Amino acid sequence: MDIGTEELRDAHDVLSEWYAKNLVGVLERMPVERAMLDLFAELTLSLGTEVADVGCGTGRLLPYLAGRGLSPSGVDLSPGMVAVARREHPGFGYEVADLRELPFADASLAGVVCWYSLIFLAPDSRAKAFAELARVVRPGGYLVAAFKYGDGTGHRNAPGSPVESLGVDFDRYWLSSREMEDRFTTAGFTLVFQGSAPPEEPEPAYGYMLVRRSSSANT
């Protein structure tokens, strides 16, 4: 495990309880996010129910996805996050795993959710990660991603942020919609829908992208 990944994992172990407390009810306040997940669920159900939340954190999205008829499981880099997810949202399967090496067989999933989990990918990790996502989604399956708009350069915590107060820091990368689409296309996906929404805090706008696994793609 490289130093940056280890830092990210350890920081989210520390943040797991903070996330469990402070992200309660967030989805209910964000109609655009619910609409993106609803669209993903409706399209995915035409192919199957098996989906994964990659970078699931505390597991907060899994009950919502299950309520739309899907059969979700969750993976996260942080053992602390997975422990909290199992406690807060039992009844689902969770595993500790790196986005670049997922514990799923080839073409085994009808869909994948990446909710702000791609923002931690350093430039030299992106091609491998997007290819790995394509590997596990069956032809015709869907992937929905939430991210933050930017130019792809790294950011650390802003002074005085809640995360900084817990004594942790880690890199995150806000990507342009062009880079996101290009990386999905290269990996073997085609764009279905994209949109954006104003942020709740003084950070870049939220971006959303729904893509479909091409039946003829080679990865």
Disulfide bonds with the S-S distance in Angstrom:
none
